[in-house]
C-alpha cells in the first residue's frame, strides 16, 4: 500500500506546508505496523517550555497504530488530514474534503 502515484487535494496544497506533507508521507513509509488503507494525521499546536511547537499525531484504526511527534515549527498548523490508498493511487486530503 501507498507505493502508487501520490496526489494532494487543493485544500492540502493551500493549507499544509510542503515540509509537513513530506513528513506525513515519510511517517507512512516508515510504519512498523501493517498499513490500513486510511491513515489519519492530527496536526496541532502544543506549548512546550513556553514555546509553541508543532504536534503531529499519526494513527490508523486497523490494526491499531499511533505515533506522536513534537518539533519546532515557525507557524504550527492545526488541521486533520487523511491519506487514503485505493490500490491505484494515494490521496492526501483535509478531513473536511472527505
N, CA, C and O atoms as a GROMACS GRO file, in nm:
protein
  392
    1UNK      N    1   0.083  -0.120   0.000
    1UNK     CA    2   0.000   0.000   0.000
    1UNK      C    3   0.087   0.125   0.000
    1UNK      O    4   0.201   0.122   0.045
    2UNK      N    5   0.032   0.231  -0.049
    2UNK     CA    6   0.094   0.364  -0.051
    2UNK      C    7   0.222   0.368  -0.135
    2UNK      O    8   0.307   0.456  -0.116
    3UNK      N    9   0.237   0.273  -0.228
    3UNK     CA   10   0.351   0.272  -0.319
    3UNK      C   11   0.311   0.313  -0.460
    3UNK      O   12   0.386   0.291  -0.555
    4UNK      N   13   0.195   0.372  -0.474
    4UNK     CA   14   0.143   0.412  -0.604
    4UNK      C   15   0.160   0.562  -0.624
    4UNK      O   16   0.223   0.630  -0.543
    5UNK      N   17   0.104   0.614  -0.732
    5UNK     CA   18   0.108   0.758  -0.759
    5UNK      C   19   0.046   0.834  -0.643
    5UNK      O   20  -0.057   0.792  -0.590
    6UNK      N   21   0.107   0.946  -0.603
    6UNK     CA   22   0.059   1.024  -0.489
    6UNK      C   23   0.000   1.157  -0.535
    6UNK      O   24   0.052   1.223  -0.625
    7UNK      N   25  -0.111   1.193  -0.470
    7UNK     CA   26  -0.179   1.318  -0.502
    7UNK      C   27  -0.213   1.392  -0.374
    7UNK      O   28  -0.223   1.332  -0.267
    8UNK      N   29  -0.230   1.522  -0.385
    8UNK     CA   30  -0.277   1.606  -0.274
    8UNK      C   31  -0.388   1.694  -0.329
    8UNK      O   32  -0.380   1.744  -0.441
    9UNK      N   33  -0.491   1.714  -0.249
    9UNK     CA   34  -0.601   1.799  -0.290
    9UNK      C   35  -0.560   1.946  -0.284
    9UNK      O   36  -0.457   1.981  -0.227
   10UNK      N   37  -0.642   2.029  -0.343
   10UNK     CA   38  -0.617   2.174  -0.341
   10UNK      C   39  -0.614   2.227  -0.198
   10UNK      O   40  -0.533   2.315  -0.167
   11UNK      N   41  -0.700   2.174  -0.111
   11UNK     CA   42  -0.701   2.217   0.029
   11UNK      C   43  -0.568   2.190   0.098
   11UNK      O   44  -0.517   2.276   0.170
   12UNK      N   45  -0.511   2.071   0.076
   12UNK     CA   46  -0.381   2.037   0.134
   12UNK      C   47  -0.273   2.128   0.077
   12UNK      O   48  -0.192   2.182   0.153
   13UNK      N   49  -0.271   2.145  -0.053
   13UNK     CA   50  -0.170   2.228  -0.118
   13UNK      C   51  -0.174   2.372  -0.065
   13UNK      O   52  -0.070   2.434  -0.045
   14UNK      N   53  -0.295   2.423  -0.041
   14UNK     CA   54  -0.310   2.561   0.004
   14UNK      C   55  -0.289   2.581   0.154
   14UNK      O   56  -0.252   2.690   0.196
   15UNK      N   57  -0.311   2.477   0.236
   15UNK     CA   58  -0.312   2.497   0.380
   15UNK      C   59  -0.205   2.422   0.459
   15UNK      O   60  -0.179   2.456   0.575
   16UNK      N   61  -0.144   2.321   0.399
   16UNK     CA   62  -0.044   2.241   0.471
   16UNK      C   63   0.093   2.266   0.408
   16UNK      O   64   0.112   2.239   0.289
   17UNK      N   65   0.190   2.317   0.485
   17UNK     CA   66   0.322   2.342   0.430
   17UNK      C   67   0.384   2.213   0.371
   17UNK      O   68   0.359   2.103   0.420
   18UNK      N   69   0.463   2.231   0.268
   18UNK     CA   70   0.524   2.118   0.198
   18UNK      C   71   0.604   2.028   0.292
   18UNK      O   72   0.599   1.906   0.279
   19UNK      N   73   0.676   2.087   0.387
   19UNK     CA   74   0.756   2.003   0.477
   19UNK      C   75   0.668   1.911   0.561
   19UNK      O   76   0.709   1.800   0.592
   20UNK      N   77   0.547   1.955   0.598
   20UNK     CA   78   0.456   1.869   0.674
   20UNK      C   79   0.397   1.760   0.584
   20UNK      O   80   0.379   1.647   0.629
   21UNK      N   81   0.367   1.794   0.459
   21UNK     CA   82   0.319   1.692   0.365
   21UNK      C   83   0.425   1.583   0.350
   21UNK      O   84   0.394   1.464   0.355
   22UNK      N   85   0.549   1.624   0.330
   22UNK     CA   86   0.658   1.528   0.314
   22UNK      C   87   0.675   1.443   0.440
   22UNK      O   88   0.697   1.323   0.431
   23UNK      N   89   0.663   1.505   0.556
   23UNK     CA   90   0.677   1.432   0.681
   23UNK      C   91   0.567   1.326   0.697
   23UNK      O   92   0.594   1.215   0.743
   24UNK      N   93   0.445   1.360   0.659
   24UNK     CA   94   0.335   1.263   0.670
   24UNK      C   95   0.357   1.144   0.578
   24UNK      O   96   0.335   1.030   0.618
   25UNK      N   97   0.400   1.168   0.453
   25UNK     CA   98   0.431   1.057   0.361
   25UNK      C   99   0.542   0.970   0.420
   25UNK      O  100   0.535   0.848   0.414
   26UNK      N  101   0.644   1.034   0.478
   26UNK     CA  102   0.756   0.961   0.537
   26UNK      C  103   0.710   0.875   0.655
   26UNK      O  104   0.757   0.763   0.672
   27UNK      N  105   0.619   0.928   0.737
   27UNK     CA  106   0.569   0.851   0.851
   27UNK      C  107   0.496   0.726   0.806
   27UNK      O  108   0.504   0.623   0.873
   28UNK      N  109   0.426   0.733   0.694
   28UNK     CA  110   0.361   0.613   0.640
   28UNK      C  111   0.467   0.515   0.590
   28UNK      O  112   0.459   0.396   0.618
   29UNK      N  113   0.566   0.566   0.517
   29UNK     CA  114   0.671   0.480   0.462
   29UNK      C  115   0.747   0.404   0.570
   29UNK      O  116   0.792   0.292   0.546
   30UNK      N  117   0.762   0.463   0.687
   30UNK     CA  118   0.844   0.403   0.792
   30UNK      C  119   0.762   0.335   0.903
   30UNK      O  120   0.816   0.303   1.009
   31UNK      N  121   0.634   0.313   0.879
   31UNK     CA  122   0.549   0.247   0.978
   31UNK      C  123   0.600   0.107   1.008
   31UNK      O  124   0.650   0.037   0.920
   32UNK      N  125   0.587   0.067   1.133
   32UNK     CA  126   0.628  -0.068   1.174
   32UNK      C  127   0.509  -0.164   1.178
   32UNK      O  128   0.529  -0.284   1.192
   33UNK      N  129   0.388  -0.113   1.166
   33UNK     CA  130   0.267  -0.196   1.168
   33UNK      C  131   0.215  -0.217   1.025
   33UNK      O  132   0.254  -0.144   0.934
   34UNK      N  133   0.129  -0.316   1.007
   34UNK     CA  134   0.061  -0.332   0.879
   34UNK      C  135  -0.020  -0.206   0.853
   34UNK      O  136  -0.072  -0.145   0.946
   35UNK      N  137  -0.030  -0.168   0.728
   35UNK     CA  138  -0.096  -0.042   0.694
   35UNK      C  139  -0.242  -0.062   0.656
   35UNK      O  140  -0.277  -0.150   0.577
   36UNK      N  141  -0.326   0.020   0.713
   36UNK     CA  142  -0.466   0.029   0.675
   36UNK      C  143  -0.475   0.124   0.554
   36UNK      O  144  -0.386   0.206   0.534
   37UNK      N  145  -0.580   0.112   0.475
   37UNK     CA  146  -0.596   0.199   0.359
   37UNK      C  147  -0.616   0.345   0.397
   37UNK      O  148  -0.596   0.434   0.314
   38UNK      N  149  -0.657   0.371   0.523
   38UNK     CA  150  -0.684   0.507   0.570
   38UNK      C  151  -0.587   0.542   0.682
   38UNK      O  152  -0.586   0.480   0.788
   39UNK      N  153  -0.504   0.643   0.656
   39UNK     CA  154  -0.411   0.694   0.756
   39UNK      C  155  -0.462   0.830   0.803
   39UNK      O  156  -0.505   0.912   0.723
   40UNK      N  157  -0.456   0.853   0.933
   40UNK     CA  158  -0.511   0.975   0.993
   40UNK      C  159  -0.398   1.055   1.057
   40UNK      O  160  -0.316   1.000   1.130
   41UNK      N  161  -0.395   1.184   1.029
   41UNK     CA  162  -0.296   1.274   1.086
   41UNK      C  163  -0.367   1.391   1.152
   41UNK      O  164  -0.447   1.460   1.089
   42UNK      N  165  -0.337   1.413   1.279
   42UNK     CA  166  -0.387   1.530   1.351
   42UNK      C  167  -0.270   1.624   1.372
   42UNK      O  168  -0.170   1.588   1.434
   43UNK      N  169  -0.282   1.744   1.319
   43UNK     CA  170  -0.179   1.847   1.333
   43UNK      C  171  -0.230   1.947   1.435
   43UNK      O  172  -0.338   2.004   1.420
   44UNK      N  173  -0.151   1.968   1.541
   44UNK     CA  174  -0.193   2.057   1.649
   44UNK      C  175  -0.078   2.146   1.691
   44UNK      O  176   0.039   2.118   1.662
   45UNK      N  177  -0.113   2.253   1.761
   45UNK     CA  178  -0.013   2.338   1.824
   45UNK      C  179   0.001   2.293   1.969
   45UNK      O  180  -0.098   2.265   2.035
   46UNK      N  181   0.125   2.285   2.017
   46UNK     CA  182   0.150   2.240   2.154
   46UNK      C  183   0.247   2.338   2.219
   46UNK      O  184   0.350   2.371   2.162
   47UNK      N  185   0.214   2.382   2.339
   47UNK     CA  186   0.301   2.471   2.414
   47UNK      C  187   0.397   2.386   2.497
   47UNK      O  188   0.355   2.313   2.586
   48UNK      N  189   0.526   2.397   2.467
   48UNK     CA  190   0.630   2.321   2.538
   48UNK      C  191   0.736   2.419   2.587
   48UNK      O  192   0.798   2.489   2.508
   49UNK      N  193   0.755   2.423   2.718
   49UNK     CA  194   0.854   2.513   2.779
   49UNK      C  195   0.834   2.657   2.732
   49UNK      O  196   0.931   2.729   2.705
   50UNK      N  197   0.708   2.699   2.723
   50UNK     CA  198   0.677   2.836   2.684
   50UNK      C  199   0.690   2.865   2.536
   50UNK      O  200   0.675   2.980   2.494
   51UNK      N  201   0.716   2.763   2.456
   51UNK     CA  202   0.731   2.782   2.310
   51UNK      C  203   0.625   2.700   2.237
   51UNK      O  204   0.598   2.586   2.272
   52UNK      N  205   0.566   2.762   2.135
   52UNK     CA  206   0.464   2.695   2.054
   52UNK      C  207   0.532   2.603   1.954
   52UNK      O  208   0.616   2.647   1.876
   53UNK      N  209   0.497   2.475   1.957
   53UNK     CA  210   0.558   2.376   1.868
   53UNK      C  211   0.450   2.303   1.789
   53UNK      O  212   0.332   2.311   1.820
   54UNK      N  213   0.494   2.232   1.685
   54UNK     CA  214   0.404   2.152   1.602
   54UNK      C  215   0.394   2.013   1.662
   54UNK      O  216   0.496   1.949   1.690
   55UNK      N  217   0.271   1.967   1.681
   55UNK     CA  218   0.249   1.829   1.725
   55UNK      C  219   0.184   1.756   1.608
   55UNK      O  220   0.089   1.806   1.547
   56UNK      N  221   0.235   1.638   1.577
   56UNK     CA  222   0.185   1.558   1.467
   56UNK      C  223   0.151   1.420   1.521
   56UNK      O  224   0.239   1.348   1.570
   57UNK      N  225   0.024   1.382   1.514
   57UNK     CA  226  -0.022   1.252   1.562
   57UNK      C  227  -0.066   1.170   1.441
   57UNK      O  228  -0.156   1.210   1.367
   58UNK      N  229  -0.002   1.056   1.421
   58UNK     CA  230  -0.032   0.966   1.310
   58UNK      C  231  -0.102   0.844   1.368
   58UNK      O  232  -0.052   0.783   1.463
   59UNK      N  233  -0.217   0.807   1.312
   59UNK     CA  234  -0.288   0.689   1.362
   59UNK      C  235  -0.363   0.619   1.249
   59UNK      O  236  -0.381   0.672   1.140
   60UNK      N  237  -0.406   0.497   1.281
   60UNK     CA  238  -0.495   0.421   1.195
   60UNK      C  239  -0.580   0.334   1.286
   60UNK      O  240  -0.545   0.308   1.401
   61UNK      N  241  -0.695   0.287   1.232
   61UNK     CA  242  -0.786   0.209   1.315
   61UNK      C  243  -0.750   0.061   1.318
   61UNK      O  244  -0.745   0.001   1.426
   62UNK      N  245  -0.724  -0.001   1.202
   62UNK     CA  246  -0.697  -0.145   1.195
   62UNK      C  247  -0.572  -0.174   1.115
   62UNK      O  248  -0.564  -0.134   0.999
   63UNK      N  249  -0.475  -0.243   1.171
   63UNK     CA  250  -0.462  -0.268   1.314
   63UNK      C  251  -0.432  -0.137   1.386
   63UNK      O  252  -0.380  -0.044   1.326
   64UNK      N  253  -0.464  -0.129   1.514
   64UNK     CA  254  -0.442  -0.005   1.588
   64UNK      C  255  -0.295   0.040   1.580
   64UNK      O  256  -0.202  -0.039   1.596
   65UNK      N  257  -0.278   0.168   1.554
   65UNK     CA  258  -0.143   0.225   1.543
   65UNK      C  259  -0.152   0.371   1.584
   65UNK      O  260  -0.249   0.439   1.553
   66UNK      N  261  -0.048   0.418   1.654
   66UNK     CA  262  -0.042   0.560   1.692
   66UNK      C  263   0.104   0.598   1.716
   66UNK      O  264   0.178   0.528   1.784
   67UNK      N  265   0.143   0.711   1.658
   67UNK     CA  266   0.276   0.765   1.679
   67UNK      C  267   0.263   0.917   1.688
   67UNK      O  268   0.191   0.978   1.609
   68UNK      N  269   0.334   0.977   1.783
   68UNK     CA  270   0.331   1.122   1.802
   68UNK      C  271   0.470   1.181   1.786
   68UNK      O  272   0.569   1.119   1.823
   69UNK      N  273   0.474   1.301   1.730
   69UNK     CA  274   0.598   1.376   1.719
   69UNK      C  275   0.570   1.520   1.758
   69UNK      O  276   0.463   1.573   1.728
   70UNK      N  277   0.666   1.583   1.824
   70UNK     CA  278   0.658   1.726   1.856
   70UNK      C  279   0.790   1.787   1.811
   70UNK      O  280   0.897   1.735   1.844
   71UNK      N  281   0.782   1.897   1.737
   71UNK     CA  282   0.904   1.958   1.684
   71UNK      C  283   0.884   2.107   1.662
   71UNK      O  284   0.772   2.157   1.659
   72UNK      N  285   0.996   2.177   1.646
   72UNK     CA  286   0.995   2.321   1.620
   72UNK      C  287   0.929   2.349   1.486
   72UNK      O  288   0.948   2.276   1.389
   73UNK      N  289   0.851   2.456   1.481
   73UNK     CA  290   0.789   2.500   1.356
   73UNK      C  291   0.762   2.650   1.366
   73UNK      O  292   0.716   2.699   1.469
   74UNK      N  293   0.792   2.720   1.259
   74UNK     CA  294   0.772   2.865   1.259
   74UNK      C  295   0.625   2.901   1.277
   74UNK      O  296   0.591   2.993   1.351
   75UNK      N  297   0.538   2.829   1.208
   75UNK     CA  298   0.394   2.854   1.212
   75UNK      C  299   0.320   2.721   1.227
   75UNK      O  300   0.278   2.664   1.126
   76UNK      N  301   0.303   2.671   1.349
   76UNK     CA  302   0.234   2.543   1.368
   76UNK      C  303   0.093   2.545   1.308
   76UNK      O  304   0.024   2.647   1.311
   77UNK      N  305   0.053   2.432   1.254
   77UNK     CA  306  -0.075   2.417   1.185
   77UNK      C  307  -0.169   2.333   1.271
   77UNK      O  308  -0.125   2.239   1.338
   78UNK      N  309  -0.296   2.366   1.268
   78UNK     CA  310  -0.398   2.286   1.335
   78UNK      C  311  -0.498   2.241   1.230
   78UNK      O  312  -0.583   2.318   1.185
   79UNK      N  313  -0.487   2.115   1.190
   79UNK     CA  314  -0.576   2.058   1.088
   79UNK      C  315  -0.581   1.907   1.107
   79UNK      O  316  -0.496   1.850   1.175
   80UNK      N  317  -0.679   1.843   1.047
   80UNK     CA  318  -0.686   1.697   1.041
   80UNK      C  319  -0.674   1.658   0.895
   80UNK      O  320  -0.743   1.712   0.808
   81UNK      N  321  -0.583   1.564   0.869
   81UNK     CA  322  -0.552   1.522   0.732
   81UNK      C  323  -0.569   1.371   0.720
   81UNK      O  324  -0.529   1.297   0.810
   82UNK      N  325  -0.628   1.327   0.610
   82UNK     CA  326  -0.637   1.185   0.579
   82UNK      C  327  -0.549   1.156   0.458
   82UNK      O  328  -0.533   1.239   0.370
   83UNK      N  329  -0.492   1.036   0.457
   83UNK     CA  330  -0.426   0.985   0.337
   83UNK      C  331  -0.491   0.851   0.309
   83UNK      O  332  -0.490   0.761   0.392
   84UNK      N  333  -0.548   0.838   0.190
   84UNK     CA  334  -0.624   0.720   0.151
   84UNK      C  335  -0.557   0.652   0.033
   84UNK      O  336  -0.520   0.718  -0.064
   85UNK      N  337  -0.541   0.520   0.042
   85UNK     CA  338  -0.485   0.442  -0.068
   85UNK      C  339  -0.597   0.355  -0.125
   85UNK      O  340  -0.662   0.280  -0.053
   86UNK      N  341  -0.619   0.366  -0.256
   86UNK     CA  342  -0.724   0.284  -0.319
   86UNK      C  343  -0.664   0.180  -0.415
   86UNK      O  344  -0.734   0.130  -0.503
   87UNK      N  345  -0.538   0.149  -0.400
   87UNK     CA  346  -0.461   0.050  -0.476
   87UNK      C  347  -0.415   0.100  -0.613
   87UNK      O  348  -0.326   0.040  -0.672
   88UNK      N  349  -0.474   0.208  -0.664
   88UNK     CA  350  -0.426   0.266  -0.790
   88UNK      C  351  -0.353   0.397  -0.767
   88UNK      O  352  -0.268   0.436  -0.847
   89UNK      N  353  -0.386   0.465  -0.656
   89UNK     CA  354  -0.318   0.589  -0.620
   89UNK      C  355  -0.346   0.622  -0.473
   89UNK      O  356  -0.437   0.565  -0.413
   90UNK      N  357  -0.267   0.712  -0.418
   90UNK     CA  358  -0.284   0.757  -0.279
   90UNK      C  359  -0.313   0.907  -0.281
   90UNK      O  360  -0.250   0.983  -0.354
   91UNK      N  361  -0.410   0.948  -0.199
   91UNK     CA  362  -0.452   1.087  -0.197
   91UNK      C  363  -0.446   1.143  -0.056
   91UNK      O  364  -0.498   1.083   0.038
   92UNK      N  365  -0.381   1.259  -0.042
   92UNK     CA  366  -0.378   1.333   0.084
   92UNK      C  367  -0.485   1.441   0.077
   92UNK      O  368  -0.488   1.519  -0.018
   93UNK      N  369  -0.574   1.445   0.177
   93UNK     CA  370  -0.681   1.542   0.175
   93UNK      C  371  -0.714   1.590   0.316
   93UNK      O  372  -0.691   1.519   0.414
   94UNK      N  373  -0.767   1.709   0.326
   94UNK     CA  374  -0.814   1.762   0.453
   94UNK      C  375  -0.938   1.682   0.494
   94UNK      O  376  -1.012   1.636   0.407
   95UNK      N  377  -0.961   1.665   0.622
   95UNK     CA  378  -1.074   1.585   0.670
   95UNK      C  379  -1.206   1.635   0.613
   95UNK      O  380  -1.293   1.554   0.578
   96UNK      N  381  -1.223   1.766   0.602
   96UNK     CA  382  -1.350   1.817   0.550
   96UNK      C  383  -1.366   1.797   0.400
   96UNK      O  384  -1.475   1.820   0.346
   97UNK      N  385  -1.261   1.754   0.331
   97UNK     CA  386  -1.272   1.725   0.188
   97UNK      C  387  -1.310   1.580   0.162
   97UNK      O  388  -1.330   1.541   0.047
   98UNK      N  389  -1.320   1.499   0.268
   98UNK     CA  390  -1.350   1.356   0.256
   98UNK      C  391  -1.492   1.335   0.211
   98UNK      O  392  -1.536   1.221   0.195
   0.00000   0.00000   0.00000
